[in-house]
């Protein structure tokens, strides 16, 4: 179990660091401190880093969950896999194909990320799956000790799903609408940091 706790700790911490890095880049983009293609490259790269480590942290949570509560951690893990698949398709395509082509002046409207486009919707589905993953996984945690903190952030992150849906699917996208989803940074980062600290405590108690 110590190995599982250590595995979960490191993966949750890496995911947390990637979320913080993403938030800083997003703020720099809105403040016009960086411009295309550097802003898009950094946003997609940091976003891509969040997903696999989030999924592995959820895997560790599942293996650390006892008894019947495993149904909740398993459900969370399944949605974490869906999140990682969606995010990987989205960000690898943009980083490996779309951005390099656009720099050369070759713009493919089908692959470009614009409001309500194919890859915009794929991006939305990724973060919807992420929120649903934490909402299910909250059922695997108790209201005792640090588990209570993780459960709080997991539920808060799950509650962000309707907000994220509005940000992505509202008929007309705008920067003020983007700010509506800003609490996502707090709930996502808080979820991974709280989970990492929980794993650290669990490992020390074994």
Buried (B, 14 or more C-beta within 10 A) or exposed (E): EEEBBBBBBBBBBBBBBBBBBBBEBBEBBEEEEBEEBBBBBBBBBBBBBBBBBBBBBBBBBBBBBEEEBBEBBBBBBBBBBBBBBBBBBBBEBBBEEBBEBBEEEEEEEEBBBEBEBBBBBBBBBBBBBBBBBBBBBBBBBEEEEBBEBBBBBBBBBBBBBEBBBEBBBEEEBEEEBEEBBBBBBBBBBBBBBBBBBBBBBBBEEE
